[in-house]
Amino acid sequence: METATATRAPPSWATRLAALLQRRSVLPTLLLIPVLVFFIIWNTMPTLWLLGLSFYRFSLTSGRPPRFTGFGNFQSILQDSEVWLALSRTFLFVFSAVGIETVLGLLLGLLFWGSQRLPGRRVALTMLFTPMVLTPVAAGTFWRLIYDPTFGVLNAALRGIGLPSVNFLGNARTAFGAVLAVDVWMWTPFMVLMTLAALASVPKAELEAAEIDRLSWLQRLRLVILHHGKFILLLGILLRTIDAFKTMDLIYDMTFGGPGSTTELVAIMLYRRAFEVFAMGWSSALAVILLLISIAFTATFIFVLHARERRSQDVPT
């Protein structure tokens, strides 16, 4: 009597894939693969290429191959007085812009937070957040026309009240303040948004308790509001500091770094050396230095953020 042996067909690729996806440990890894590939191709590899190129003397217009110079580009940058002047203007711009935006954002955020039933509040918030969604090039073109000494709206208003016209972007005394005002106008809404997010994290029970205890507005702001919302505010300050430090397109569209070098920030200098002079090795070294400065900003923020936690851990129990 013959016995027939039943043979099973091998599972299809779809069945194998479904069985593989059912494993909880495999699915998160598969979902991360596209993100990791994108990050490696568009972030890690260009950064490593930039770091390697910073040790070479290379110009796109010389026709010669890259020549290894070690830390020669970094030494040249540190000895360049124009770089130090551009860095000083950049730090002045960053601290002025972020400081003003933080103060205005905190005040406007508290104003909108305390006016929940005010008519037209949503319309006012929408209008306030409008500059933040504009591209820097569009905002720069828009304000360059407003500042124009001949047909600009601002100078027309000055002439209307009997004052002479002012070349805001062409005068070395007013150009830096003019571009700073545009950056404040554009990014103060971001700090308002961060302030509203910080205020939303404050427990209502503590606010009610502070009101029952008859604490003043400044005491409630310091002891309750800032106590719970300071981490979100610090995050907003960090993001604005890093973004302001690399500001280039807004100012370049308005003044091209002029008049002279009055508004030439370090990012504009980097752009000119890389894409006008084509000194790619020197520009790569400067980009590495700017990257290290941004990392220092982030490390300082993390240190401040966790300072209180470390102090509480050091207290003996």
C-alpha positions in Angstrom: 0.0 0.0 0.0 1.6 3.2 -1.1 1.4 6.2 1.2 1.3 9.6 -0.5 3.3 12.3 1.1 1.7 15.7 0.9 4.2 18.4 0.1 3.5 22.0 1.1 4.2 24.8 -1.3 6.8 27.3 0.0 5.3 30.5 1.4 5.1 33.4 -0.9 7.1 36.6 -0.4 4.0 38.5 0.7 3.3 35.9 3.4 6.9 36.1 4.6 6.8 39.9 4.6 3.5 39.9 6.6 5.0 37.5 9.2 8.1 39.7 9.5 6.0 42.8 10.0 4.1 41.1 12.8 7.2 41.0 14.9 7.2 44.1 17.1 10.9 44.3 17.3 11.3 44.4 13.5 8.6 46.9 12.5 10.2 50.0 14.2 13.5 49.2 12.6 12.0 48.9 9.1 10.2 52.2 9.6 13.4 54.0 10.6 15.4 52.7 7.6 14.1 55.4 5.1 14.7 58.2 7.6 18.2 56.9 8.3 19.0 56.6 4.6 17.8 60.1 4.0 19.8 61.4 7.0 23.0 59.7 5.9 22.8 60.9 2.3 21.7 64.5 2.8 23.3 65.2 6.2 26.1 62.9 7.4 27.9 62.5 4.0 27.9 66.2 3.2 29.1 67.0 6.7 32.0 64.5 6.4 32.9 65.9 3.0 32.8 69.4 4.4 35.1 68.4 7.3 37.5 66.7 4.9 37.6 69.6 2.5 38.4 72.1 5.3 41.9 70.6 5.5 42.7 71.3 1.8 43.4 74.4 -0.2 41.1 74.2 -3.1 39.6 76.8 -5.5 37.2 76.0 -8.3 38.7 78.6 -10.6 42.4 77.7 -10.1 42.3 74.5 -12.2 44.6 72.8 -9.7 43.7 69.7 -7.6 43.1 70.1 -3.9 46.3 70.5 -1.8 46.4 69.2 1.8 47.3 72.0 4.2 46.3 70.5 7.5 45.0 73.3 9.8 46.3 76.0 7.5 42.7 77.2 6.6 41.7 77.4 10.2 44.9 79.4 11.0 44.2 81.7 8.1 40.7 82.3 9.4 41.8 83.0 13.0 44.3 85.5 11.7 41.8 87.3 9.4 40.6 90.5 11.0 37.6 90.7 8.6 36.4 87.4 10.0 36.5 88.7 13.6 34.7 91.8 12.6 32.0 89.7 10.9 31.7 87.5 13.9 31.4 90.5 16.2 28.6 92.0 14.0 26.9 88.5 14.0 27.0 88.2 17.8 25.7 91.7 18.1 22.9 90.9 15.7 22.1 87.6 17.4 22.0 89.0 21.0 20.1 92.1 20.0 17.5 90.3 17.8 16.9 87.4 20.2 16.8 89.7 23.2 14.2 92.1 21.7 12.1 89.2 20.3 12.1 87.4 23.6 10.9 90.5 25.5 8.3 91.4 23.0 7.2 87.8 22.5 6.7 87.4 26.3 4.7 90.6 26.6 2.5 89.9 23.6 2.0 86.3 24.7 0.9 87.4 28.1 -1.4 90.0 26.6 -3.1 87.4 24.3 -3.2 84.8 27.0 -5.0 87.2 29.4 -7.6 88.3 26.8 -9.3 85.0 26.0 -12.7 86.7 25.5 -11.5 89.7 23.6 -13.4 90.2 20.3 -11.2 89.7 17.3 -8.5 87.8 19.2 -8.2 85.1 16.6 -8.0 87.6 13.8 -5.3 89.5 15.6 -3.3 86.3 16.2 -3.6 85.4 12.6 -2.3 88.8 11.5 0.5 88.6 14.1 1.7 85.2 12.8 1.7 86.2 9.2 5.3 87.5 9.0 6.6 84.2 10.3 5.3 82.2 7.4 6.9 84.5 4.8 10.1 83.4 3.1 13.1 85.6 4.1 13.7 86.6 0.4 10.1 87.8 0.1 10.3 89.7 3.4 13.6 91.3 2.4 12.2 92.5 -0.9 9.1 93.7 0.8 11.0 95.8 3.3 13.6 97.0 0.8 10.7 98.7 -1.0 9.4 100.2 2.2 12.8 101.6 3.1 13.4 103.0 -0.4 14.4 106.7 -0.1 12.6 107.7 -3.3 9.2 106.0 -3.4 9.2 104.0 -0.1 6.2 104.1 2.1 8.2 104.9 5.2 10.0 107.9 3.7 6.7 109.1 2.2 5.3 109.2 5.8 8.4 111.1 7.0 8.0 113.7 4.2 4.3 113.9 5.1 5.1 115.1 8.6 7.8 117.5 7.4 10.9 115.4 8.0 13.6 114.7 5.4 13.9 111.4 3.7 16.4 108.9 5.1 18.3 106.3 3.1 17.9 103.6 5.8 19.7 100.8 3.9 22.3 103.0 2.2 23.5 104.8 5.3 26.1 103.1 7.5 24.5 104.6 10.7 21.0 103.2 10.0 21.5 100.0 7.9 22.2 97.7 10.8 19.3 98.9 12.8 17.0 98.7 9.7 17.8 95.0 9.1 17.5 94.3 12.8 14.1 95.8 12.9 13.0 93.5 10.0 14.3 90.4 11.8 12.4 91.5 14.9 9.2 92.1 12.9 9.5 88.7 11.2 10.4 86.4 14.2 8.8 88.0 17.2 5.6 86.0 16.4 7.7 82.8 16.9 8.5 83.8 20.5 4.8 84.7 21.0 3.9 81.2 19.9 6.5 79.7 22.3 5.2 81.9 25.1 1.6 80.8 24.5 2.8 77.2 24.6 4.7 77.8 27.8 1.6 79.4 29.4 -0.6 76.5 28.3 1.7 74.2 30.4 0.9 76.0 33.6 -1.6 74.2 35.8 -4.8 76.1 36.3 -5.0 75.0 39.9 -1.7 76.7 40.8 -2.9 79.9 39.1 -6.1 79.8 41.1 -4.2 79.2 44.3 -1.9 82.2 43.5 -5.0 84.3 42.9 -6.6 83.2 46.2 -3.3 84.0 48.0 -3.5 87.4 46.5 -0.1 87.3 44.9 0.8 90.2 42.7 1.1 89.8 39.0 4.9 89.8 39.1 4.9 87.2 41.8 2.6 85.0 39.8 4.7 85.5 36.7 7.9 84.6 38.6 6.7 81.9 40.9 4.1 80.1 38.8 4.2 80.9 35.1 8.0 81.0 34.6 8.5 78.1 36.9 6.5 75.8 34.7 7.1 77.4 31.3 10.8 78.3 31.4 11.9 75.2 29.6 9.7 75.9 26.6 10.9 79.5 26.6 14.5 78.4 26.8 13.9 76.0 23.8 12.4 78.9 21.8 15.4 81.1 22.7 17.8 78.3 21.6 16.1 77.8 18.3 16.0 81.6 17.6 19.7 81.9 18.6 20.8 79.2 16.2 18.6 80.5 13.4 19.7 84.2 13.9 23.3 83.1 14.0 23.0 81.7 10.4 20.9 84.6 9.0 22.0 85.3 5.5 19.2 85.5 2.9 17.1 88.2 4.6 20.0 90.6 4.9 21.7 89.7 1.6 18.4 90.5 -0.2 18.1 93.9 1.5 21.7 95.3 1.6 24.0 92.6 0.1 26.0 93.0 3.3 26.5 96.8 2.7 26.9 99.7 2.8 30.6 98.6 2.9 30.6 95.8 5.4 28.1 97.3 7.9 25.6 94.5 7.7 28.0 91.7 6.5 27.4 88.9 8.9 29.6 85.8 9.0 27.1 83.8 6.9 27.2 86.4 4.2 31.0 86.3 4.2 30.9 82.6 4.0 28.6 82.7 1.0 30.8 85.3 -0.8 34.0 83.4 -0.2 32.4 80.1 -1.4 30.3 81.2 -4.4 31.9 84.5 -5.5 35.6 83.9 -4.8 35.2 80.0 -5.0 37.7 79.4 -2.1 36.1 76.1 -1.2 38.7 74.9 1.3 38.7 78.2 3.2 34.9 78.4 3.2 34.6 74.8 4.4 36.9 75.6 7.4 34.8 78.6 8.3 31.6 76.5 8.0 33.2 74.0 10.4 33.9 76.8 12.9 30.3 78.0 12.6 29.1 74.4 13.2 31.2 74.2 16.4 29.7 77.5 17.6 26.2 76.2 17.0 27.0 73.1 18.9 28.4 75.3 21.8 25.0 77.1 21.9 23.2 73.8 22.1 25.5 72.5 24.8 25.0 75.7 26.8 21.2 75.3 26.5 21.4 71.7 27.7 23.6 72.7 30.6 21.2 75.4 31.7 18.2 73.2 31.2 19.5 70.4 33.4 21.3 72.6 36.0 18.4 72.5 38.4 18.1 68.7 38.1 21.9 68.3 38.8 21.6 70.6 41.8 18.8 68.6 43.2 20.8 65.4 42.8 23.8 66.9 44.6 21.7 67.8 47.7 22.4 65.1 50.3 19.3 63.3 51.6 
